[in-house]
């Protein structure tokens, strides 16, 4: 069915739903999620706005606020979520989830202090916090709850950190590990898989572990986000201790990947346009081939060598596009994040969506340009171009959800200007 016809049909369907009293919000929410899954930002936002003044229960009001937050409608979301929290029927896990979602909306609006207070309030309910993370059926729920660390004295104790999120969260939150050690932890264990394990350098008091056995062995257990919220009291406050250099272990790339990098004679620019993880910001977090081609066209006449670093078999660039712009596809050689680290150190610039590769690049101090959807992760706050988390990173934000033309145009302008100023010299030594 043609998109315009389909959208018209769905608008009629929504109008019919709204004419029934009471409105079946669960059916409406299902339709909204289907539209979001298809990437139809205009239809999703239109439907959410049409529901703003429809009478509903506190639970439906909370769910509406959550749907608005996921879509990047943070002013409207925080209003709905605040209202739902006033209801006595919102208790237990629902209350914890709503506090978390309201904090996300407030972080995204730049209201850091209030958002942080809400996070700490919500996470004080350890049982429901862990249930949301591990699932109600987790056999280790009670064990982790009994050992859970939330700022208590760590003197002489070991602590196991669970990844509450993806690889990017480990890279970003590693800056606080020396603070944990300074506050008395005798050793930090990080529970992670092989893809992450390979990138971690040897450290006498920080060790990555693949087995869940350490949940029994460690004195305390916490999560990377818990550490972030305990130590980062203000976005522009630097950690008390310098970040440990955890991701600079020597690594030998495959000869094929190294050959592709060595053959480059101009600027080496990496591209990450999509991700293998299904986070809440998808499909809007990823950028389509048609949206990235203007960037490739914009500097086509200059001496630029492009490298595709999409991971997990997600390479949406067609063979025609790869051939036309002479893009070297490095995806077959990205077995672990150690491979990614070895590559980004040899690039002049990484252009990426918000994914683990971008966090790793910036953690290593490599130059990184980040494409952010209008419903991006709340860690980026309301800042437009720069972030306190990474000095080497620049942000390029959408002004409208699903519309990449503006941030891509900004990239073209800055990149063209820089190439003109520096050409034919490289931006920096590729092996620094």
C-alpha positions in Angstrom: 0.0 0.0 0.0 1.3 3.5 -0.8 2.5 5.3 2.3 0.1 8.3 1.9 -2.9 6.0 1.5 -1.7 3.9 4.4 -1.3 7.0 6.7 -4.7 8.3 5.7 -6.2 4.9 6.5 -4.5 4.9 9.9 -5.7 8.5 10.7 -9.3 7.4 10.0 -8.7 4.3 12.2 -7.5 6.5 15.0 -10.4 8.9 14.6 -12.8 6.0 14.9 -11.0 4.8 18.0 -11.3 8.2 19.6 -15.0 8.4 19.0 -15.6 5.4 21.3 -15.9 6.1 25.0 -13.9 5.0 26.8 -11.0 4.9 24.3 -9.2 1.6 24.2 -5.7 3.0 24.8 -4.0 -0.3 24.5 -5.2 -0.7 20.9 -4.1 2.9 20.2 -0.7 2.4 21.7 -0.2 -0.8 19.6 -1.0 1.2 16.5 1.5 3.9 17.6 4.3 1.4 18.2 3.7 -0.2 14.8 4.1 3.2 13.2 7.2 3.9 15.2 8.6 0.5 14.1 8.1 1.6 10.5 9.9 4.9 11.1 6.9 7.1 10.4 7.8 10.0 12.7 5.1 12.4 11.4 2.3 9.9 12.0 3.5 8.9 15.4 3.8 12.5 16.7 0.5 13.4 15.2 -1.3 10.6 16.9 0.3 11.3 20.2 -0.7 15.0 20.0 -4.3 14.0 19.2 -4.4 12.0 22.5 -3.2 14.7 24.8 -6.6 15.9 25.9 -8.4 12.6 25.8 -9.6 11.5 29.3 -7.7 8.5 30.5 -6.6 6.6 33.6 -3.4 7.3 35.5 -1.9 4.2 34.0 -2.8 5.2 30.5 -1.6 8.7 31.1 1.8 7.3 32.2 2.0 5.1 29.2 1.2 8.0 27.0 4.0 10.0 28.6 6.4 7.1 28.0 5.4 6.9 24.4 5.9 10.7 24.1 9.3 10.4 25.7 10.5 7.6 23.4 9.4 9.8 20.5 11.4 12.8 21.8 8.3 14.9 22.8 9.9 15.6 26.2 8.0 18.7 27.3 4.7 16.9 26.7 6.0 13.7 28.2 7.2 15.2 31.5 3.8 16.9 32.0 2.0 13.6 31.6 4.4 11.7 33.7 4.3 14.2 36.6 0.5 14.1 36.5 0.4 10.2 36.6 2.8 10.1 39.6 0.2 12.0 41.7 -2.2 9.0 41.5 -2.2 6.6 44.4 -2.7 3.7 42.0 0.8 4.2 40.7 2.9 2.0 43.0 5.7 -0.5 42.9 7.4 -1.4 39.6 5.1 1.1 37.7 6.2 4.0 39.9 9.9 3.1 39.6 9.5 2.9 35.8 7.7 6.3 35.6 10.3 8.0 37.8 13.0 6.6 35.4 11.1 7.8 32.4 10.5 11.3 33.9 14.2 11.6 34.6 15.0 10.7 31.0 12.7 13.5 29.8 14.2 16.0 32.3 17.8 15.1 31.4 16.9 15.6 27.7 15.5 19.0 28.6 18.7 19.9 30.4 17.2 19.8 33.9 20.1 17.8 35.3 19.8 18.3 39.0 16.1 17.4 39.2 16.5 14.5 36.9 19.4 13.1 39.0 17.3 13.4 42.1 14.5 11.4 40.5 16.9 8.7 39.3 18.3 8.2 42.9 14.7 8.2 44.3 13.6 5.6 41.8 16.7 3.4 42.2 16.2 3.4 46.0 13.6 0.7 45.2 16.3 -1.8 44.5 14.0 -4.8 44.0 12.0 -3.1 41.2 15.1 -1.5 39.7 16.8 -4.9 39.3 13.6 -6.6 38.2 13.4 -4.1 35.3 17.0 -4.8 34.4 17.2 -8.6 34.9 13.6 -9.7 34.6 11.3 -10.9 37.3 12.3 -14.6 36.7 16.1 -14.0 37.1 17.5 -16.7 39.5 20.1 -14.2 40.7 17.6 -11.4 41.5 17.7 -11.9 45.3 21.5 -12.6 45.4 22.2 -9.3 43.6 19.7 -7.4 45.7 21.5 -8.6 48.9 24.8 -7.3 47.6 23.7 -4.2 45.7 25.9 -1.2 46.1 24.4 2.3 46.2 27.2 4.5 47.6 27.9 2.5 50.8 31.5 2.2 52.2 33.6 -0.1 50.0 36.8 -0.2 52.1 38.7 -3.4 51.2 35.8 -4.9 49.3 35.5 -6.3 45.7 32.7 -5.0 43.5 31.2 -6.6 40.4 29.7 -4.2 37.8 26.9 -5.4 35.5 26.4 -3.7 32.2 23.1 -1.9 32.4 23.0 -1.0 28.8 25.3 -1.5 25.9 29.0 -1.3 25.1 28.9 2.4 24.8 27.8 2.7 28.4 30.8 0.7 29.6 33.1 3.0 27.6 31.5 6.2 28.9 31.2 5.1 32.5 34.7 3.7 32.8 35.8 7.2 33.7 34.4 6.6 37.3 36.3 3.3 37.9 39.3 5.1 39.5 36.9 6.9 41.8 35.5 3.6 43.0 39.1 2.4 43.7 39.9 5.6 45.4 36.8 5.2 47.6 38.1 1.8 48.9 37.2 -0.9 46.4 40.0 -3.5 46.4 39.1 -4.7 43.0 36.5 -4.1 40.2 35.2 -6.9 38.2 33.2 -6.1 35.0 30.8 -8.7 33.7 30.9 -8.6 29.9 30.9 -10.8 26.8 33.8 -11.8 24.6 33.2 -8.9 22.1 34.0 -6.4 24.9 36.4 -8.6 26.9 39.0 -8.4 24.1 39.3 -4.6 24.1 40.0 -4.3 27.9 43.7 -3.6 28.7 45.4 -5.4 31.6 44.9 -3.5 34.9 46.0 -4.8 38.3 42.7 -3.9 40.0 40.2 -3.9 37.2 39.3 -7.2 35.5 36.7 -8.2 32.9 35.0 -11.5 33.6 32.7 -13.6 31.3 31.3 -15.9 34.0 28.3 -15.1 36.2 30.1 -17.0 39.0 31.6 -13.7 40.1 28.1 -12.7 41.3 28.7 -15.1 44.1 32.4 -14.3 44.6 32.2 -10.4 44.7 31.5 -8.6 48.0 29.3 -6.0 46.3 27.4 -5.8 43.0 26.3 -2.8 41.1 25.8 -1.5 37.6 27.7 1.0 35.4 24.7 3.4 35.5 24.5 3.2 39.2 28.2 4.3 39.3 27.4 7.1 36.9 24.5 8.5 38.9 26.5 8.3 42.2 29.5 10.1 41.0 28.3 12.6 38.3 26.5 15.2 40.4 26.7 17.8 37.6 27.3 17.3 33.9 30.3 19.6 33.8 31.9 18.2 36.9 35.0 16.1 36.2 35.7 12.8 38.0 37.9 13.2 41.0 40.4 10.7 39.6 41.7 10.5 36.0 40.0 7.8 33.9 41.9 4.5 33.7 43.3 3.7 30.3 41.3 0.5 29.8 40.9 0.3 26.1 44.4 0.8 24.7 45.6 -2.8 24.6 47.9 -3.5 21.6 45.9 -5.4 19.0 46.9 -6.8 15.6 44.3 -6.2 12.9 43.8 -8.7 10.2 46.2 -8.2 7.3 43.2 -7.5 4.9 41.8 -4.7 7.1 45.3 -3.2 7.6 45.9 -3.3 3.9 42.7 -1.4 3.2 43.7 1.3 5.6 47.3 1.5 4.3 46.1 1.9 0.8 44.3 5.2 1.7 46.1 8.3 0.4 43.7 11.0 1.5 41.6 11.7 4.6 40.5 8.5 6.3 36.9 8.9 7.5 34.9 6.0 9.1 31.2 5.7 8.8 28.7 4.0 11.2 25.2 4.4 10.0 23.3 1.6 11.7 23.5 -0.7 14.7 22.8 -4.3 15.5 21.2 -3.5 18.8 17.4 -2.9 19.0 17.3 0.1 21.5 14.3 2.3 22.2 15.5 5.0 19.8 15.3 2.8 16.7 14.6 2.9 13.9 15.2 6.7 14.2 18.7 6.4 15.6 20.0 4.8 12.4 20.5 6.9 9.2 19.4 5.5 5.9 21.5 5.2 2.8 19.4 7.9 1.0 20.1 10.3 3.9 23.9 9.7 4.0 24.5 9.9 0.3 24.4 13.7 0.3 27.3 13.7 2.7 29.2 11.4 0.3 28.3 13.6 -2.6 29.2 16.7 -0.8 32.9 15.9 -0.6 33.2 13.5 -3.5 35.5 15.8 -5.5 38.0 15.9 -2.6 40.5 13.3 -1.6 38.5 11.4 1.0 38.7 7.6 1.7 35.6 6.2 3.3 35.5 3.2 5.6 32.3 1.5 6.7 32.4 0.3 10.3 28.9 -1.0 10.7 28.9 -4.1 13.0 26.8 -7.3 13.3 26.1 -7.8 9.6 24.2 -4.4 9.4 25.6 -2.8 6.2 22.7 -1.0 4.6 24.9 0.6 2.0 24.1 -1.0 -1.3 26.9 -2.5 -3.5 26.3 0.3 -6.0 26.9 3.0 -3.3 30.0 1.2 -2.0 31.4 1.0 -5.5 30.4 4.6 -6.5 32.0 6.2 -3.5 34.9 3.6 -3.2 33.9 2.8 0.3 36.0 0.1 2.0 33.7 -2.2 4.0 35.5 -3.2 7.2 32.5 -5.0 8.7 33.9 -8.5 8.0 37.0 -7.7 10.1 35.2 -6.3 13.1 35.1 -9.4 15.3 35.5 -7.6 18.7 35.8 -4.0 19.9 39.5 -4.5 19.9 39.3 -4.5 16.1 37.2 -1.3 16.2 39.7 0.4 18.5 42.7 -0.5 16.3 40.9 1.0 13.3 39.6 4.2 14.8 43.1 5.0 16.0 44.1 5.1 12.3 41.2 7.3 11.1 41.2 11.1 10.8 37.6 11.2 11.7 34.7 8.9 12.7 31.2 9.9 11.6 28.7 7.8 13.5 25.2 7.4 14.9 25.0 7.0 18.7 26.4 3.5 19.2 29.3 1.7 20.9 31.8 2.5 18.2 31.3 6.2 18.7 31.7 6.0 22.4 34.9 3.9 22.0 36.3 6.3 19.5 35.7 9.3 21.8 36.9 7.5 24.9 40.2 6.9 23.0 40.4 10.6 22.3 39.8 10.1 18.6 37.9 12.7 16.6 34.3 11.8 16.4 31.2 13.4 14.8 28.0 12.1 16.3 24.7 12.1 14.4 21.8 12.4 16.9 18.2 11.7 16.2 15.6 14.1 17.7 14.6 11.4 20.2 18.2 10.6 21.1 19.5 9.2 24.4 19.1 11.5 27.4 22.8 11.5 28.2 23.3 14.1 25.4 21.1 16.5 27.5 19.9 19.6 25.5 23.4 20.5 24.3 23.6 21.3 20.6 27.3 20.8 19.5 29.5 19.8 22.4 29.3 17.3 25.2 30.9 17.2 28.6 31.6 13.5 28.3 34.0 13.6 25.4 36.3 16.6 24.4 37.0 15.0 21.0 33.3 14.7 20.1 31.0 17.1 18.2 27.2 16.6 18.1 25.0 17.0 15.0 21.4 17.0 16.0 18.1 16.6 14.1 15.6 19.4 14.6 12.8 17.2 13.4 12.5 13.4 14.1 13.4 11.4 11.0 14.8 14.3 9.1 18.6 14.1 8.6 19.1 16.9 6.0 20.0 19.6 8.4 22.7 17.8 10.4 24.2 16.2 7.2 24.3 19.7 5.6 26.2 21.0 8.7 28.7 18.2 8.3 29.2 18.9 4.6 29.9 22.5 5.3 32.4 21.9 8.1 34.1 19.0 6.4 34.4 20.9 3.1 35.8 24.0 4.9 38.3 21.9 6.7 39.4 19.9 3.7 40.0 23.2 1.8 42.0 24.6 4.7 44.1 21.4 5.3 44.3 19.7 2.0 46.4 17.8 1.1 47.7 17.5 4.7 46.2 15.0 7.0 44.2 16.1 10.1 46.6 14.3 12.4 49.0 11.4 12.3 46.9 8.2 11.6 48.8 6.1 14.1 48.7 8.5 17.2 
